Amino acid sequence: MTSSDTLARVAATIESRKARQGGDPETSYVARLLHKGPDAFLKKIGEEATEVVMAAKDVDHGAAPSKLVYEVADLWFHSLIALAHYGLGPAEVLAELERREGTSGIAEKAARK
């Protein structure tokens, strides 16, 4: 089992929660977020990103690193919901990371200008 397999399985579950797949906002958190639309899941991504920052600061001050892992998992999960809404999945993100692999971050950023 690879990490990309796990991401693909989670993405497939999220996909199955879409309304056209029978996802019920009354019984599924993911279906509810998708039903509410981008404002709902984008707000959650913002909240989760803030929680990642706060958890990292807590780890700097002695908290267990698992707290950071937990918050990053929440951020990734909600990001997968956004990707699904826009017809994308983890494969596209992994391909982009692979494309960037071995490229200087400074050079990559400069190339965007």
All heavy atoms as an XYZ file, in Angstrom:
852
protein
N       0.839     -1.191      0.000
C       0.000      0.000      0.000
C       0.879      1.249      0.000
O       1.756      1.392      0.838
C      -0.771      0.015      1.303
C      -2.255     -0.070      1.414
S      -3.384     -0.180      0.098
C      -3.793     -1.893      0.171
N       0.633      2.140     -0.903
C       1.396      3.381     -0.934
C       0.516      4.529     -0.474
O      -0.709      4.418     -0.408
C       1.907      3.692     -2.356
O       0.781      3.974     -3.195
C       2.708      2.543     -2.936
N       1.175      5.630     -0.181
C       0.433      6.822      0.233
C      -0.501      7.281     -0.867
O      -1.612      7.736     -0.589
C       1.397      7.943      0.600
O       2.190      7.552      1.690
N      -0.065      7.153     -2.135
C      -0.944      7.573     -3.224
C      -2.167      6.671     -3.306
O      -3.243      7.127     -3.703
C      -0.193      7.621     -4.551
O       0.287      6.352     -4.905
N      -2.037      5.388     -2.910
C      -3.204      4.505     -2.849
C      -4.197      5.001     -1.807
O      -5.401      5.006     -2.048
C      -2.788      3.072     -2.496
C      -1.975      2.380     -3.575
O      -2.064      2.776     -4.754
O      -1.239      1.442     -3.219
N      -3.683      5.416     -0.669
C      -4.547      5.935      0.387
C      -5.265      7.189     -0.087
O      -6.487      7.325      0.088
C      -3.739      6.239      1.663
O      -3.111      5.029      2.105
C      -4.618      6.788      2.770
N      -4.526      8.102     -0.697
C      -5.151      9.325     -1.219
C      -6.207      8.980     -2.262
O      -7.295      9.577     -2.275
C      -4.091     10.250     -1.818
C      -3.180     10.958     -0.825
C      -2.045     11.665     -1.566
C      -3.955     11.928      0.034
N      -5.916      8.025     -3.141
C      -6.875      7.629     -4.171
C      -8.137      7.034     -3.551
O      -9.258      7.324     -4.006
C      -6.236      6.641     -5.143
N      -7.982      6.224     -2.499
C      -9.155      5.638     -1.828
C      -9.996      6.713     -1.161
O     -11.233      6.705     -1.258
C      -8.726      4.581     -0.812
C      -8.339      3.260     -1.429
C      -8.245      2.139     -0.388
N      -7.513      2.509      0.810
C      -6.177      2.473      0.920
N      -5.438      2.092     -0.104
N      -5.587      2.810      2.050
N      -9.342      7.647     -0.471
C     -10.087      8.740      0.169
C     -10.796      9.577     -0.892
O     -11.966      9.927     -0.746
C      -9.165      9.602      1.057
C      -9.890     10.832      1.579
C      -8.615      8.781      2.225
N     -10.094      9.876     -1.999
C     -10.697     10.646     -3.083
C     -11.902      9.917     -3.674
O     -12.919     10.544     -3.989
C      -9.667     10.945     -4.167
N     -11.814      8.602     -3.813
C     -12.938      7.819     -4.341
C     -14.130      7.876     -3.395
O     -15.279      7.981     -3.835
C     -12.506      6.374     -4.591
N     -13.861      7.826     -2.101
C     -14.944      7.940     -1.125
C     -15.598      9.314     -1.220
O     -16.830      9.425     -1.222
C     -14.421      7.681      0.304
O     -13.892      6.362      0.364
C     -15.519      7.848      1.340
N     -14.790     10.352     -1.325
C     -15.332     11.712     -1.474
C     -16.173     11.789     -2.745
O     -17.288     12.321     -2.728
C     -14.197     12.753     -1.474
C     -13.579     12.851     -0.075
C     -14.705     14.118     -1.947
C     -12.273     13.616     -0.001
N     -15.666     11.245     -3.836
C     -16.400     11.242     -5.116
C     -17.760     10.560     -4.947
O     -18.768     11.024     -5.487
C     -15.560     10.536     -6.179
C     -16.044     10.714     -7.588
C     -15.910     12.127     -8.118
O     -15.002     12.874     -7.704
O     -16.746     12.498     -8.965
N     -17.798      9.491     -4.170
C     -19.053      8.754     -3.964
C     -20.071      9.541     -3.148
O     -21.245      9.190     -3.123
C     -18.772      7.410     -3.285
O     -18.508      7.574     -1.896
N     -19.623     10.605     -2.500
C     -20.527     11.425     -1.688
C     -21.157     12.577     -2.483
O     -21.978     13.313     -1.964
C     -19.799     12.003     -0.475
C     -19.190     10.979      0.465
C     -20.216      9.994      1.027
N     -19.702      9.246      2.148
C     -19.193      8.027      2.081
N     -19.119      7.407      0.928
N     -18.756      7.413      3.156
N     -20.758     12.725     -3.761
C     -21.361     13.761     -4.601
C     -22.848     13.441     -4.811
O     -23.238     12.273     -4.845
C     -20.650     13.859     -5.945
C     -19.273     14.475     -5.858
C     -18.657     14.592     -7.242
C     -17.365     15.370     -7.215
N     -16.775     15.482     -8.571
N     -23.646     14.483     -4.988
C     -25.092     14.316     -5.148
C     -25.419     13.371     -6.301
O     -26.291     12.498     -6.169
C     -25.761     15.671     -5.351
N     -24.727     13.509     -7.417
C     -25.033     12.662     -8.576
C     -24.696     11.192     -8.336
O     -25.121     10.320     -9.077
C     -24.355     13.187     -9.833
C     -22.857     13.084     -9.840
C     -22.281     13.482    -11.215
N     -20.869     13.310    -11.244
C     -19.990     14.279    -11.093
N     -20.394     15.512    -10.920
N     -18.699     14.022    -11.124
N     -23.918     10.936     -7.290
C     -23.586      9.560     -6.903
C     -24.486      9.070     -5.765
O     -24.280      7.995     -5.233
C     -22.120      9.466     -6.480
C     -21.118      9.900     -7.516
C     -21.092      8.999     -8.739
O     -21.421      7.831     -8.677
N     -20.737      9.573     -9.870
N     -25.439      9.898     -5.371
C     -26.354      9.519     -4.296
C     -25.943      9.999     -2.924
O     -26.538      9.595     -1.923
N     -24.936     10.859     -2.852
C     -24.501     11.376     -1.558
C     -25.631     12.152     -0.890
O     -26.278     12.985     -1.527
N     -25.870     11.870      0.363
C     -26.975     12.480      1.109
C     -26.438     13.468      2.141
O     -25.785     13.062      3.104
C     -27.786     11.385      1.793
C     -28.982     11.913      2.561
O     -29.221     13.142      2.594
O     -29.701     11.072      3.147
N     -26.736     14.762      1.966
C     -26.261     15.767      2.922
C     -26.788     15.566      4.348
O     -26.226     16.094      5.291
C     -26.780     17.088      2.353
C     -27.101     16.818      0.934
C     -27.441     15.362      0.838
N     -27.840     14.779      4.479
C     -28.391     14.513      5.819
C     -27.573     13.471      6.581
O     -27.615     13.442      7.804
C     -29.849     14.048      5.707
C     -30.786     15.095      5.135
C     -30.881     16.352      5.999
O     -30.955     16.227      7.238
O     -30.862     17.449      5.422
N     -26.838     12.632      5.846
C     -26.122     11.539      6.508
C     -24.612     11.557      6.287
O     -23.904     10.745      6.876
C     -26.655     10.176      6.017
O     -26.465     10.074      4.607
C     -28.139     10.016      6.348
N     -24.128     12.468      5.434
C     -22.698     12.495      5.115
C     -22.144     13.906      5.258
O     -22.658     14.844      4.648
C     -22.469     12.000      3.681
O     -21.165     12.315      3.236
N     -21.103     14.025      6.042
C     -20.422     15.316      6.213
C     -19.893     15.833      4.887
O     -20.045     17.008      4.553
C     -19.282     15.142      7.229
C     -18.384     16.339      7.362
C     -18.820     17.488      8.030
C     -17.098     16.330      6.830
C     -17.984     18.590      8.148
C     -16.269     17.422      6.960
C     -16.714     18.556      7.617
O     -15.897     19.648      7.737
N     -19.263     14.962      4.093
C     -18.717     15.369      2.801
C     -19.843     15.810      1.875
O     -19.749     16.855      1.224
C     -17.886     14.229      2.166
C     -17.502     14.562      0.729
C     -16.644     13.951      3.002
N     -20.907     15.034      1.810
C     -22.051     15.403      0.965
C     -22.620     16.750      1.392
O     -22.997     17.573      0.548
C     -23.128     14.320      1.014
N     -22.657     16.996      2.688
C     -23.171     18.275      3.196
C     -22.293     19.427      2.731
O     -22.786     20.455      2.270
C     -23.254     18.230      4.722
C     -23.924     19.446      5.332
C     -24.128     19.320      6.846
N     -24.741     18.051      7.170
C     -24.366     17.259      8.181
N     -23.376     17.616      8.964
N     -24.967     16.117      8.402
N     -20.971     19.284      2.858
C     -20.063     20.340      2.405
C     -20.191     20.571      0.898
O     -20.242     21.715      0.452
C     -18.615     19.990      2.748
C     -18.164     20.228      4.181
C     -16.718     19.784      4.354
C     -18.323     21.671      4.595
N     -20.251     19.495      0.130
C     -20.384     19.632     -1.319
C     -21.721     20.276     -1.685
O     -21.784     21.107     -2.592
C     -20.235     18.268     -2.002
C     -18.823     17.674     -1.980
C     -18.848     16.214     -2.427
C     -17.869     18.493     -2.829
N     -22.771     19.906     -0.966
C     -24.104     20.464     -1.219
C     -24.133     21.976     -0.936
O     -24.736     22.743     -1.673
C     -25.151     19.737     -0.363
C     -26.526     20.294     -0.476
N     -27.326     20.076     -1.575
C     -27.238     21.077      0.359
C     -28.473     20.704     -1.410
N     -28.449     21.318     -0.239
N     -23.448     22.378      0.119
C     -23.413     23.805      0.484
C     -22.601     24.620     -0.510
O     -22.780     25.824     -0.621
C     -22.851     23.984      1.898
C     -23.798     23.522      2.985
C     -23.167     23.743      4.355
C     -24.106     23.342      5.473
N     -23.485     23.545      6.791
N     -21.683     23.971     -1.195
C     -20.910     24.649     -2.228
C     -19.551     25.134     -1.759
O     -19.156     24.954     -0.605
N     -18.831     25.778     -2.693
C     -17.445     26.173     -2.420
C     -17.259     27.010     -1.163
O     -16.267     26.818     -0.460
C     -17.039     26.959     -3.669
C     -17.901     26.402     -4.747
C     -19.209     26.065     -4.073
N     -18.153     27.924     -0.863
C     -17.952     28.746      0.329
C     -17.784     27.880      1.577
O     -16.962     28.194      2.442
C     -19.103     29.738      0.527
C     -19.048     30.903     -0.436
O     -18.033     31.067     -1.141
O     -20.026     31.652     -0.488
N     -18.527     26.785      1.665
C     -18.462     25.923      2.852
C     -17.125     25.198      2.950
O     -16.461     25.248      3.990
C     -19.615     24.919      2.838
N     -16.718     24.518      1.871
C     -15.473     23.751      1.996
C     -14.237     24.640      1.919
O     -13.220     24.333      2.520
C     -15.401     22.556      1.039
C     -15.544     22.851     -0.419
C     -14.514     23.389     -1.152
C     -16.731     22.552     -1.066
C     -14.638     23.630     -2.500
C     -16.876     22.787     -2.423
C     -15.825     23.332     -3.147
N     -14.326     25.775      1.240
C     -13.174     26.688      1.229
C     -12.971     27.324      2.602
O     -11.835     27.526      3.046
C     -13.339     27.739      0.144
C     -13.353     27.188     -1.292
C     -13.654     28.299     -2.288
C     -12.059     26.470     -1.627
N     -14.058     27.621      3.287
C     -13.965     28.136      4.661
C     -13.283     27.096      5.551
O     -12.423     27.435      6.367
C     -15.357     28.477      5.194
C     -15.354     28.980      6.608
C     -16.758     29.303      7.088
C     -16.736     29.753      8.538
N     -18.076     29.898      9.093
N     -13.667     25.825      5.380
C     -13.050     24.763      6.178
C     -11.551     24.662      5.883
O     -10.751     24.469      6.798
C     -13.719     23.407      5.901
C     -15.039     23.219      6.596
C     -14.953     23.328      8.095
C     -14.130     22.237      8.726
N     -14.030     22.349     10.200
N     -11.157     24.817      4.621
C      -9.732     24.767      4.279
C      -8.991     25.894      4.996
O      -7.914     25.678      5.554
C      -9.524     24.819      2.754
C     -10.010     23.513      2.128
C      -8.055     25.078      2.414
C     -10.059     23.538      0.610
N      -9.569     27.084      5.007
C      -8.954     28.202      5.722
C      -8.818     27.921      7.204
O      -7.775     28.186      7.814
N      -9.875     27.370      7.804
C      -9.835     27.034      9.229
C      -8.768     25.980      9.501
O      -8.003     26.091     10.469
C     -11.200     26.511      9.687
C     -12.288     27.564      9.714
C     -13.675     26.971      9.956
O     -13.798     25.733     10.176
O     -14.648     27.742      9.906
N      -8.735     24.961      8.665
C      -7.770     23.877      8.874
C      -6.343     24.361      8.679
O      -5.439     23.956      9.407
C      -8.077     22.684      7.961
C      -9.431     22.026      8.198
C      -9.664     21.529      9.615
O      -8.691     21.335     10.372
O     -10.828     21.316      9.970
N      -6.111     25.259      7.711
C      -4.764     25.807      7.506
C      -4.312     26.572      8.749
O      -3.154     26.448      9.184
C      -4.744     26.711      6.273
N      -5.229     27.328      9.325
C      -4.907     28.056     10.557
C      -4.590     27.081     11.686
O      -3.648     27.296     12.460
C      -6.083     28.970     10.951
O      -6.294     29.918      9.901
C      -5.820     29.696     12.259
N      -5.348     25.988     11.765
C      -5.095     24.989     12.809
C      -3.747     24.299     12.605
O      -3.079     23.931     13.576
C      -6.248     23.993     12.872
C      -7.506     24.650     13.437
C      -8.735     23.762     13.388
O      -8.610     22.554     13.109
O      -9.830     24.296     13.632
N      -3.316     24.129     11.353
C      -1.991     23.569     11.082
C      -0.923     24.501     11.633
O       0.023     24.061     12.304
C      -1.782     23.323      9.564
C      -0.311     23.076      9.240
C      -2.638     22.159      9.082
N      -1.068     25.790     11.376
C      -0.096     26.769     11.869
C      -0.055     26.745     13.394
O       1.032     26.714     14.001
C      -0.431     28.193     11.343
C       0.428     29.241     12.012
C      -0.290     28.247      9.827
N      -1.222     26.744     14.015
C      -1.272     26.740     15.486
C      -0.670     25.457     16.057
O       0.054     25.493     17.056
C      -2.706     26.946     15.964
C      -3.209     28.323     15.618
S      -4.935     28.768     16.071
C      -5.696     27.316     16.609
N      -0.937     24.323     15.412
C      -0.375     23.053     15.883
C       1.146     23.050     15.751
O       1.849     22.571     16.651
C      -0.977     21.882     15.108
N       1.655     23.593     14.653
C       3.109     23.665     14.476
C       3.730     24.519     15.576
O       4.779     24.167     16.139
C       3.444     24.218     13.094
N       3.083     25.631     15.886
C       3.585     26.486     16.979
C       3.550     25.734     18.307
O       4.464     25.860     19.129
C       2.748     27.768     17.076
C       2.921     28.701     15.901
C       4.294     29.301     15.902
C       4.433     30.418     14.901
N       5.762     30.984     14.912
N       2.488     24.952     18.522
C       2.392     24.159     19.746
C       3.520     23.129     19.818
O       4.105     22.910     20.889
C       1.036     23.448     19.836
C      -0.119     24.398     20.116
O       0.129     25.569     20.492
O      -1.285     23.973     19.953
N       3.843     22.499     18.684
C       4.939     21.529     18.657
C       6.259     22.228     18.997
O       7.082     21.688     19.734
C       5.008     20.801     17.293
C       6.275     19.953     17.180
C       3.770     19.929     17.089
N       6.420     23.471     18.490
C       7.620     24.252     18.838
C       7.750     24.454     20.342
O       8.849     24.643     20.850
C       7.582     25.634     18.172
C       7.917     25.591     16.694
O       8.514     24.598     16.233
O       7.573     26.564     16.002
N       6.619     24.405     21.038
C       6.611     24.642     22.489
C       6.327     23.371     23.278
O       5.821     23.443     24.399
C       5.599     25.740     22.827
C       5.981     27.068     22.234
N       6.980     27.857     22.744
C       5.518     27.722     21.136
C       7.110     28.947     22.001
N       6.241     28.884     21.013
N       6.641     22.216     22.673
C       6.611     20.970     23.423
C       5.434     20.048     23.194
O       5.395     18.956     23.770
N       4.459     20.436     22.392
C       3.333     19.538     22.123
C       3.805     18.354     21.285
O       4.828     18.424     20.603
C       2.213     20.282     21.390
N       3.049     17.289     21.332
C       3.384     16.097     20.556
C       3.278     16.392     19.059
O       2.306     17.017     18.627
C       2.439     14.957     20.917
N       4.255     15.951     18.273
C       4.189     16.142     16.818
C       2.936     15.536     16.186
O       2.490     15.979     15.137
C       5.455     15.456     16.302
C       6.395     15.506     17.465
C       5.531     15.364     18.691
N       2.353     14.543     16.846
C       1.131     13.922     16.318
C      -0.006     14.935     16.184
O      -0.892     14.772     15.341
C       0.688     12.759     17.208
O       0.436     13.212     18.528
N       0.032     15.990     16.994
C      -0.980     17.048     16.888
C      -0.894     17.735     15.524
O      -1.909     18.027     14.890
C      -0.794     18.066     18.020
C      -1.813     19.172     18.032
C      -1.651     20.078     19.249
C      -2.740     21.142     19.259
N      -2.665     22.006     20.417
N       0.324     17.975     15.069
C       0.532     18.581     13.753
C       0.076     17.632     12.644
O      -0.591     18.042     11.697
C       2.002     18.965     13.571
C       2.386     19.550     12.220
C       1.591     20.814     11.906
C       3.883     19.838     12.193
N       0.419     16.365     12.772
C       0.011     15.369     11.783
C      -1.513     15.326     11.674
O      -2.075     15.307     10.578
C       0.575     13.974     12.133
C      -0.038     12.888     11.261
C       2.094     13.973     12.019
N      -2.193     15.341     12.808
C      -3.657     15.309     12.845
C      -4.244     16.497     12.090
O      -5.167     16.341     11.274
C      -4.119     15.315     14.308
C      -5.614     15.245     14.478
C      -6.259     14.016     14.574
C      -6.378     16.404     14.543
C      -7.634     13.947     14.724
C      -7.756     16.340     14.687
C      -8.382     15.118     14.783
O      -9.744     15.053     14.926
N      -3.708     17.674     12.322
C      -4.237     18.883     11.672
C      -3.918     18.907     10.176
O      -4.743     19.346      9.372
C      -3.728     20.145     12.366
C      -4.216     20.304     13.804
C      -5.728     20.339     13.975
O      -6.464     20.544     12.993
O      -6.198     20.144     15.112
N      -2.733     18.437      9.793
C      -2.408     18.369      8.368
C      -3.340     17.375      7.673
O      -3.797     17.626      6.551
C      -0.919     18.018      8.145
C      -0.645     17.703      6.675
C      -0.033     19.169      8.615
N      -3.665     16.271      8.344
C      -4.613     15.307      7.757
C      -5.965     15.977      7.498
O      -6.581     15.764      6.448
C      -4.771     14.097      8.668
N      -6.433     16.795      8.450
C      -7.686     17.525      8.240
C      -7.586     18.478      7.047
O      -8.514     18.578      6.241
C      -8.059     18.333      9.484
C      -8.678     17.494     10.592
O      -8.995     16.316     10.353
O      -8.847     18.041     11.698
N      -6.457     19.169      6.944
C      -6.255     20.098      5.832
C      -6.249     19.348      4.500
O      -6.907     19.756      3.541
C      -4.951     20.872      6.016
C      -4.570     21.829      4.887
C      -5.628     22.904      4.690
C      -3.213     22.464      5.186
N      -5.524     18.251      4.441
C      -5.480     17.464      3.203
C      -6.867     16.949      2.851
O      -7.270     16.976      1.692
C      -4.518     16.295      3.349
C      -3.064     16.655      3.297
C      -2.502     17.893      3.437
C      -1.985     15.750      3.114
N      -1.141     17.805      3.351
C      -0.785     16.501      3.149
C      -1.905     14.380      2.938
C       0.464     15.920      3.004
C      -0.663     13.797      2.792
C       0.508     14.564      2.813
N      -7.601     16.453      3.846
C      -8.939     15.912      3.604
C      -9.851     16.969      2.984
O     -10.507     16.718      1.971
C      -9.541     15.385      4.914
C     -10.930     14.857      4.750
C     -11.143     13.617      4.165
C     -12.017     15.594      5.178
C     -12.433     13.122      3.998
C     -13.303     15.112      5.018
C     -13.515     13.875      4.429
N      -9.876     18.142      3.578
C     -10.739     19.201      3.053
C     -10.250     19.700      1.688
O     -11.054     20.076      0.838
C     -10.897     20.326      4.082
C     -11.735     19.898      5.236
N     -11.196     19.301      6.352
C     -13.074     19.944      5.425
C     -12.177     18.999      7.181
N     -13.331     19.368      6.647
N      -8.953     19.656      1.468
C      -8.413     19.999      0.151
C      -8.847     18.977     -0.895
O      -9.143     19.342     -2.043
C      -6.888     20.085      0.202
O      -6.483     21.138      1.053
N      -8.916     17.707     -0.510
C      -9.410     16.674     -1.426
C     -10.871     16.918     -1.793
O     -11.287     16.647     -2.933
C      -9.231     15.281     -0.823
C      -7.807     14.761     -0.753
C      -7.742     13.480      0.076
C      -7.247     14.522     -2.145
N     -11.657     17.431     -0.862
C     -13.050     17.774     -1.161
C     -13.089     18.882     -2.214
O     -13.861     18.808     -3.182
C     -13.817     18.183      0.114
C     -13.956     16.978      1.055
C     -15.194     18.763     -0.229
C     -14.503     17.316      2.432
N     -12.250     19.893     -2.051
C     -12.198     20.980     -3.043
C     -11.777     20.436     -4.400
O     -12.387     20.770     -5.430
C     -11.244     22.083     -2.586
N     -10.752     19.609     -4.439
C     -10.314     19.031     -5.704
C     -11.462     18.277     -6.380
O     -11.697     18.443     -7.581
C      -9.122     18.095     -5.487
C      -7.791     18.757     -5.160
C      -6.769     17.703     -4.734
C      -7.269     19.554     -6.338
N     -12.183     17.472     -5.603
C     -13.297     16.690     -6.160
C     -14.361     17.609     -6.747
O     -14.886     17.349     -7.829
C     -13.896     15.788     -5.089
N     -14.667     18.675     -6.038
C     -15.670     19.621     -6.534
C     -15.286     20.163     -7.902
O     -16.143     20.355     -8.773
C     -15.850     20.775     -5.537
C     -16.734     21.857     -6.055
N     -18.108     21.754     -6.037
C     -16.451     23.044     -6.636
C     -18.631     22.852     -6.583
N     -17.640     23.651     -6.946
N     -14.010     20.408     -8.106
C     -13.527     20.990     -9.350
C     -13.107     19.937    -10.378
O     -12.461     20.259    -11.381
C     -12.398     21.974     -9.069
C     -12.895     23.181     -8.296
C     -12.567     23.348     -6.962
C     -13.729     24.116     -8.900
C     -13.050     24.441     -6.237
C     -14.220     25.208     -8.190
C     -13.872     25.357     -6.860
O     -14.363     26.436     -6.147
N     -13.477     18.679    -10.126
C     -13.198     17.614    -11.080
C     -11.750     17.166    -11.109
O     -11.281     16.632    -12.113
N     -11.062     17.386    -10.021
C      -9.651     17.025     -9.913
C      -9.466     16.006     -8.793
O     -10.388     15.745     -8.032
C      -8.809     18.272     -9.630
C      -8.895     19.376    -10.680
C      -8.307     20.666    -10.144
C      -8.200     18.937    -11.961
N      -8.273     15.473     -8.694
C      -7.991     14.517     -7.635
C      -6.543     14.559     -7.230
O      -5.749     15.355     -7.748
N      -6.171     13.676     -6.321
C      -4.795     13.672     -5.827
C      -3.774     13.340     -6.916
O      -2.630     13.774     -6.829
C      -4.802     12.625     -4.717
C      -6.025     11.816     -4.929
C      -7.000     12.692     -5.635
N      -4.165     12.624     -7.948
C      -3.216     12.275     -9.008
C      -2.649     13.525     -9.669
O      -1.451     13.579     -9.979
C      -3.879     11.369    -10.048
N      -3.491     14.535     -9.877
C      -3.012     15.774    -10.493
C      -2.033     16.503     -9.580
O      -1.041     17.072    -10.048
C      -4.182     16.701    -10.847
C      -5.003     16.241    -12.028
C      -6.113     15.263    -11.674
O      -6.231     14.859    -10.500
O      -6.870     14.889    -12.582
N      -2.290     16.483     -8.287
C      -1.391     17.143     -7.336
C      -0.071     16.375     -7.265
O       1.006     16.983     -7.278
C      -2.042     17.265     -5.938
C      -1.073     17.883     -4.937
C      -3.323     18.085     -6.016
N      -0.149     15.058     -7.213
C       1.077     14.259     -7.182
C       1.885     14.465     -8.454
O       3.119     14.565     -8.404
C       0.741     12.782     -6.979
C       0.173     12.438     -5.593
C      -0.327     11.004     -5.577
C       1.185     12.680     -4.497
N       1.220     14.554     -9.601
C       1.933     14.803    -10.859
C       2.636     16.159    -10.830
O       3.766     16.300    -11.312
C       0.965     14.727    -12.046
N       1.974     17.156    -10.250
C       2.598     18.488    -10.147
C       3.803     18.447     -9.217
O       4.846     19.048     -9.511
C       1.575     19.519     -9.676
C       2.127     20.909     -9.454
C       2.726     21.577    -10.693
O       2.480     21.121    -11.830
O       3.468     22.577    -10.521
N       3.694     17.733     -8.106
C       4.842     17.602     -7.203
C       5.984     16.862     -7.893
O       7.155     17.241     -7.746
C       4.424     16.886     -5.920
C       3.530     17.686     -4.983
C       3.015     16.795     -3.854
C       4.255     18.897     -4.421
N       5.653     15.820     -8.651
C       6.689     15.097     -9.390
C       7.348     16.008    -10.428
O       8.556     15.945    -10.629
C       6.090     13.857    -10.051
C       5.748     12.779     -9.045
C       4.915     11.653     -9.627
O       4.698     11.603    -10.864
O       4.472     10.802     -8.832
N       6.541     16.845    -11.094
C       7.088     17.774    -12.080
C       8.083     18.726    -11.425
O       9.115     19.057    -11.991
C       5.954     18.581    -12.729
C       6.428     19.519    -13.852
C       5.335     20.469    -14.312
N       5.014     21.491    -13.327
C       5.750     22.575    -13.066
N       6.882     22.784    -13.701
N       5.356     23.460    -12.164
N       7.767     19.137    -10.204
C       8.632     20.097     -9.503
C       9.844     19.450     -8.849
O      10.793     20.143     -8.493
C       7.836     20.795     -8.390
C       6.733     21.669     -8.881
C       6.049     22.301     -7.693
N       4.866     23.034     -8.071
C       4.149     23.755     -7.221
N       4.528     23.839     -5.951
N       3.081     24.382     -7.629
N       9.803     18.142     -8.666
C      10.883     17.449     -7.962
C      12.219     17.716     -8.643
O      12.338     17.631     -9.854
C      10.595     15.947     -7.949
C      11.482     15.171     -7.023
C      11.063     13.713     -6.911
O      10.240     13.254     -7.710
O      11.586     13.053     -6.013
N      13.202     18.068     -7.847
C      14.529     18.339     -8.367
C      14.709     19.747     -8.892
O      15.789     20.115     -9.320
N      13.634     20.535     -8.859
C      13.711     21.927     -9.302
C      13.902     22.806     -8.083
O      13.217     22.632     -7.078
C      12.404     22.347    -10.024
O      12.184     21.469    -11.115
C      12.459     23.771    -10.514
N      14.785     23.741     -8.182
C      14.987     24.686     -7.094
C      13.691     25.445     -6.843
O      13.065     25.946     -7.787
C      16.097     25.672     -7.469
O      16.012     26.844     -6.678
N      13.283     25.526     -5.611
C      12.089     26.302     -5.274
C      12.240     27.763     -5.653
O      11.285     28.416     -6.089
N      13.434     28.272     -5.517
C      13.694     29.666     -5.879
C      13.562     29.832     -7.391
O      12.909     30.772     -7.870
C      15.082     30.113     -5.370
C      15.084     30.119     -3.833
C      15.458     31.471     -5.948
C      16.454     30.284     -3.207
N      14.119     28.896     -8.155
C      14.024     28.974     -9.623
C      12.585     28.775    -10.078
O      12.112     29.464    -10.987
C      14.927     27.927    -10.257
N      11.869     27.850     -9.441
C      10.474     27.584     -9.818
C       9.617     28.821     -9.582
O       8.810     29.197    -10.417
C       9.933     26.391     -9.025
C       8.641     25.815     -9.557
C       7.392     26.541     -9.103
O       7.405     27.117     -8.009
O       6.401     26.549     -9.860
N       9.815     29.475     -8.458
C       9.049     30.685     -8.149
C       9.377     31.810     -9.129
O       8.492     32.505     -9.595
C       9.295     31.124     -6.702
C       8.389     32.238     -6.256
C       8.530     32.524     -4.778
C       7.566     33.616     -4.369
N       7.617     33.909     -2.951
N      10.641     31.954     -9.467
C      11.051     32.994    -10.419
C      10.451     32.753    -11.797
O      10.111     33.699    -12.512
C      12.573     33.047    -10.509
N      10.285     31.498    -12.179
C       9.735     31.150    -13.486
C       8.265     31.549    -13.615
O       7.755     31.724    -14.705
C       9.898     29.670    -13.757
N       7.574     31.697    -12.482
C       6.153     32.076    -12.505
C       5.940     33.549    -12.815
O       4.850     33.948    -13.144
C       5.495     31.768    -11.160
C       5.318     30.295    -10.894
C       4.477     30.108     -9.664
N       5.270     29.412     -8.662
C       5.024     29.446     -7.367
N       4.045     30.158     -6.890
N       5.779     28.779     -6.540
N       6.987     34.369    -12.700
C       6.838     35.805    -12.880
C       6.828     36.186    -14.333
O       7.323     35.579    -15.200
C       7.947     36.559    -12.149
C       7.813     36.413    -10.654
C       8.903     37.154     -9.937
C       8.744     36.990     -8.429
N       9.792     37.609     -7.694
